[in-house]
Amino acid sequence: MSDAVLLFDEECGFCKKNVGRTAKMLHSPVSVCHYKNFDFAGLSLGKEEASSSLVFVDEEKHCYFGSEAFAKWLQTGGFFWKAVGRIMELSGVSLMAKGIYSLVRKFKHKI
């Protein structure tokens, strides 16, 4: 099992539904956890930050947020998902991913 973890807001219907589905498809060793159940000791991250964004914490305790967190998480899956995650980090694609993530975050309680 990996020391990496994906933190999400379980109160966000979109997040709750899609994080679970994606985790099943990825077959990733990364733990998926609701931010309220996570021990933040040793991280320069608090519940306030984690409550407002998807967060990926890698093995070195680096924190990634939003669409970047999603891309990093995808890269922990198989070959196909690694490729998708890397593509999401390309400049034009990452701008689009950030825009989509912003919309989801803005309307997360309505989705």
Summary of the structure (lengths in Angstrom):
residues: 111
radius of gyration: 13.1
end to end distance: 32.0
largest distance: 35.4
contacts: 319
relative contact order: 0.18
helix: 51%
strand: 13%
